[in-house]
């Protein structure tokens, strides 16, 4: 973040428009601001100022209130209607508190009385332009975050999910998001926050599975100095940090029953005390929770409180696994190729329809997160601009072993070669079925010799009865 400019800081040449019916003031202010390194334009009426702003928008406007014809208040109103972000500093020799308040309510950055202090004017201009820069950077950062967490896909399930997110975002109700690991539950939670009236406030998150049970109460509610060994200073908890904002509690199904009871009480009363404290802290927090577990099954097992479940499950949302929306894979791949190429500073790479085939056959146990990791690997390791089918198949084969044990005919592979062989078996078998068991066509698709394919079929134990 840039440091705030000081009066002797020489800013980049930005344009200042001075609007005043007194020629002497225009001349004096223009001279001072030009010496500060600004480009200056002037106008002697509100109408002339509006035309200049339309033709060549300035960085800031110094606007006199008392002018014949269209006065400064009318001019300010029109400027804010046509160009809301443009900072306007009002000037007046007949000032009053009522006028200053009115100008501020209409969107003026500040109000300065005549006779003008030239030092005060230059300092005010510096500060106004600095704040404008910060607001632009903040808007750009927010847009970058929104692009980072965009929900990609046009499958019916994703369209329905997007529609529900918009409706849920507009409310202040609690939301419970279910879905497998890697499906994008955090992305959904952020989307709800961005569509809510709290979007200008922080999105505070906590992963309940990542924090040991003895520490999670302190993380959620904070603690006072000396509350326990190691509590060297007072610490605010996530509920306190999320006051007026959104708290995302990820993997809430992994939270212990004792902590669940305390969270339930905070949801009911919207108040709590820090660990080791006595002062009651009242908060206004919207809670969005998520879990990869079936919480109703956890309730039956006695691992999750039923009353907490119903407190959280006001608006239920389910994020579908990637295997149930494979039509979204090409869109996701295209999005990740653009995003990751930009992040890595590499030339944009492409993927052919042939290269997409292995991705569409695979069931993606790691869901969208697994797909993104694979695309990132291909973006970095692929030597050419076009990613080939062989590169995709080999990259998939490299990541299959970690999950092959519970998805193959060999339930307990004892070595990496076992899992890799099982993947090859399934991959070749799928191609054989697609080609009606035509060995020559399958070998051509796999880009290997026919005799090599025969050896593979024999080695992997693929038999005629596997045809169906």
N, C-alpha and C positions, 0 to 999 in steps of 0.2 A: 504494500500500500504506500502511495507517495506521502512524503511528509508535508504537513500543512505549510503553505507558503508564508513567508514573512515579508514585511514591507520592503526590504531591500532585495528580495528575490525577484529576478527578472523573468516574468512569465513568458510563455510562448505567445506569439502575436494573435490575440483574439480580438474580436470586434466588439466595441462598446458603442451603443447608440444613445446619444444624449438628446432628450426632448425638452425644450424650454423655449418660451416666446421671447426671452431676454437674450439678445445677441452677446452681451458682455459675459454672461454666465456660460454660454456655449463656447465662446472663445477661450475663457479661462480654464474650464474643465477639460476641453479638448487638448489644450497645451500640456496640462499636468499629466493626463492619461497617456498621451503620446510619448512623453518623457519616460513613463513607466513601461513602455514597449508595446502598448496596445495600438490597434488600428481603430480609428474613431470616425464615426459618421454622426451627423447632426440633423435634427428636424425642429421646426418652429411651431408645429401644430400636431394634434393627434392624428388627423387624417394623413398628413405627410409621413408620420412615423409608421402607421399601419401599412402604407404602401412600401416603405423601405424594408420593413420586416418581411413582407410577403415576397419581395424581389430578392432580398439577400439577408436572410435571418442572422441577427447578431448573436453574440454569446451572452450579452447582458444589456439591459435597458435602464438608464437613469431617467426618470420621468417626473416632470413637474406636475403638481396637482392643479394649480390655478392658471389656466390658459383660456383665451377666448375661443368661442366655438365649442368643439369637443374638449372637455376638460380631462384632467389626468385620470379621474376615477372611471369615466366612460371609456377612455383609451385602455386602461388596465383591464377592464371587463372584457373588451374585445380581444386584447392580446391573449388573455388566459383562455378565451374560448377557442381561438385559432391555434395557439401554440402554448399549451399548458406548462411544459417543462422550462420555458424561457424565464430566467430570474429577472424580476423587475424591482428596482429600488426607487421608492417614491421620494420626491423633494417638495418642500413647501415653506414659504415665508410666512404663512398665516396658519400655523399648525395648531391642532387641537387633539386632545386624546381621542375624541370621537372619530375624527378623520383618520387618525393612525390605525385605530381598531378596525374601521371599515375597510381600509386599504389592505390590512393584514388578512381579514376574512375573505377578501376577494382574491387572495393569493400572492400579494406583494411579499418579497423576501424581507424587506426592512423599510424603515421610514426615517428620513433625515431632515432636520430643520435648517432653513436659511437664517442668517448668513452661513454658508457652508464652510466647514473646516476641511481644507483640502487633504490634510493627513487622514482625517476620519473617512473621507470619501474613498481615498485609495485603499485604505485598510478594509473598508466594507466591500469594495469591488473584489479584492483578493479573496476574502472569506466567502463571498457569494459564488465566485467561480470555482473555488475549491470544493464547496458543498455540492455544486452541480456535477463536478467530476466524480465525487464519491457516489452520488446517486446513480450516475451513468454506469459506474463500475459495479455497483450493487445490482442494478437491473441486468447487466450483462452476466454477472455471476449467477443470478437466479435463473436466467434463460439457459445458461450452460448446464445447471443442475437439472432443469426440467428436461433438456435434451438427453442428458445422461440417463434419466430414469423414465424415458418414454416407453410406453407399452406397445410393442410391435406385434402386429398380427391382424388378420381380417377373417379368421375363422369365426363361425357363429358363437362359440363359447367366449371368445375374447371380445367380440362386439357386445355381447350381453354384459360381460364383466365391466367394460368401459362405461356402458350406460348406467349400471348400478353404482359405479364409483362416483359419477357426477351427481346422482341423486343423494347418495350417502354423504358426499362431501358437503353438500349444501346444508345438511342437518348438523346437529351437535351431538348426535347419538353415538354410543359406543359401537364398535365394529369388531367382529371376530373373524379372522381370516384363516381358512384351513387350506392345506395343500402340502404336497411332498417337498422335500428339500430341493432347492434349486429352481423352483417354479416361478419365483419372483414375488414372494409375499411382502417383502420390504418395499419393493417397487409399487405394489398396490397400496400399501399404507401411505407412502409418500404422495401418490397420486390423490388419495383422499384428502390429505393435508393441503395439497396445492389447490384443490377445488373448494376448500373450506374458507370461512371468514377468518380463520386463524393463520392463513398462509403467510402473512407478514411476520409471524412469530416463529420461534425455533421449532424444529422437529427433533424432539429428544427421544433417544432410543436406548433400550437396554436388552441384552440377550440373557434371558433368565437361565439358559443352560450353561452359559460360560462363566457364571459367578458361583463360587462355593456357597452352600447354604448358610454357613455362619456369617458371611459377608453381605449377603444380598439385602438384608434388612437395612444395613447402613447405606448401601448403594441406592435403595429406593427412597428412604426417608431422611437420610443424612444422620450426622451425629454431632454431639457437643464435644468440646475439648475435654479430654480425660475420661470420656465415656467408657473406654476400654484400653487395654495396653496397645500403644501405638497411635492412639488418637491424639496427636500433638496439637491439632487445631480444629476449630469448628468446620464442618463440611456440609454443604447443602446436598440433599438427595435429588433423585431424578424427578420426583413429584414436585418438589419445590422449584426446580429449574424449569419445569414445564408449565408453570402457572400462566394461565392465559393462552396456552399453546397446546401442542399435541404430544402425548407420550405413547411411543410404540413399544409394547412389551412383546418381544419375539420369544418364541418357544416357551410360552407360559405354562405348557403342560409339564415342563421339567421343574417347576417351582414346588418346593416342599409345602406340606399341608399347613404348617405353622405360619409361614409367610403368606400363604393364600388367605388365611383368616384375617390377617392384618390388611392385606390389599382390599379384601371385601369391605372391611370397615371404612377404609378411605374412600372407596367408591360410593358407599352409602352416605357418608357424612361430609366428604370433601374437606377433611381436616385430619391432622395427625400431629404427633410430637416427634422430634428427632430422638434418636437413640441416646439415652442418658440425659434427656432434657425434660422440662416440665411445661414449657410454653406451647400452647396450641397454635398451630400454623394452619390457616385456612387457605385453600387453593381452588382454582377453577381450571381443571385439567380435563381434556378430552382423551380418553384412553382407546387406543387401537391395539388389539392383541392378536397374536398369531401362533399357530401350532402345527407341527407336522404329524402330531398324534391324533387319533380319534378320541376326542375328549369324552364322548359319551361312553366309550369302552373303558376309559380311565376312571370315570365315575363308578361304573359297575365294579371295578377292581378296588375301589376305595382310595385311588391315588389322586383324585381331583374332586374338589368340592362342587356339589351340584348347584348350590346357591350362587357361587362365584360364576359358574358357567352361564347361568341365566342372566346374571348381571352384565356379563360381557357380550353375550350373544343377542344383542338387540338387533343388529343388522348382520346376518351371516353372509360371508363371501367365500366362495371356493375357487381356488386358482387351479385350472386343469393341468395335468402333466403334459409334457411335450408329445408323448406318444399318442395322445388323444386329439392333437391338433397339428398333425404333421404337415398340413397344407400351409402352415405358417413358417415352416423351416426356410424356404427360399427367401422370404422377406427378412427373417431374422439374420440369415447369413449375409445378405446384402447390407443390412444395417451394421452388423458387427465388422464387416470388411471395411466400411467407411470409417466407423468409429475407431477401430484399432489401428488402421493405417495412419490416421491422423495422430493418434496418441503415440505411435512408435516413430513418427516422422518418416514413414515409408511411402513410396508411390502406391496409389490405390491399385489393389489386385482384384481380379475377377474370378468367377467360378462357372464353368460350363454346366450344361444340363447333365452331361455324362458324369461330371464330378459330383453333382448333387445326388445321384442315384444311391450311393452307399449311405448318405445321410438320411435319405427317406426310408431306407430299409431298416435302419437301426432303431432300437426302441428307447434310447436315451434315459437310462435309469437315473442319471444325474441331472436330467431336465435341461432347462435353458442355460444354467450355469455351466454344465458339461459342454454344451454346444459352443458357448462363447470361448471356453478354454481351448477347444479344438481349433476354432477359427483363428484364435490368437497364435497358436502354435504354427498353423499353416501360413499366416501372414509373415511371421518371423523367419521360418525355415524354408519356405518355398522360394527357389532361386529365380523363377520367372514371374511375369506379370499375370499369367493365367495359371490358376491352380488346377492340376490334373486329377483325373479319377484315381490313378494309382497313388498319388500323394495323399488323397483323402482316405482311401482304403487302408494304406499303410499306417496313417496316423490313427485311424480308428482301431486297428489291430494292436497298436501300442498301448491304448488306454482300456481295451476290453478286459484284460486279466483281473483288474481290481474288482470288477463286478460280475465276472463270469460264473463264479461259484454257485450263485443262487439262480442262475438263468439258463443253465446248460444241462445236458444229460449226465454230465459228470458233476455231482453235487459237491464233491470235496476234492478239487484239484490240489495235488501236493506240490506242484512246481509251476513256474511261469510257462514252461513249454506245454504243460497240459491245458492250461487255459487258452493259450494262443492256438493250439491245435483244435480245440473245441470251437473257437471262433472261426477258424478256416473251414472247419467241417460245415458249420451252419451257413457260412457265406457261400461256399461252393454249392451246397445243397439247394440253397435258394435260387442260384443262377441256373442250375440244372432244371429245377421245376419251371422256371420262367421260360426256358427254351425247350420244354417238353422232352427233356432228357437227351437233347441233341448234343453229343460230346463236342463235335467240331465247332458248332455255334457258340457253345459255352466257353470253349478254349479261346475262341476269337474275342469274346466279350471280356474275358479275364486277362487277355493279352499274354497268354502263355502257350507253349507248344502242346499239341494234342497228346503226345506221349507223356509229357509232364503232368497233364491233367489226369490221365489214366493212373499214373503212379500215385498221385495225390488221393484219388478216389479209393484206391486199394489201401493205401497207408492209413487213411482216416476212417476206414470201415464204412464207407457209404455204400449201401446196397440197393438193389432194385426195389425192394419193398419200402424204401424210404421215399419212393416217387410221390406218394400222396401225403 
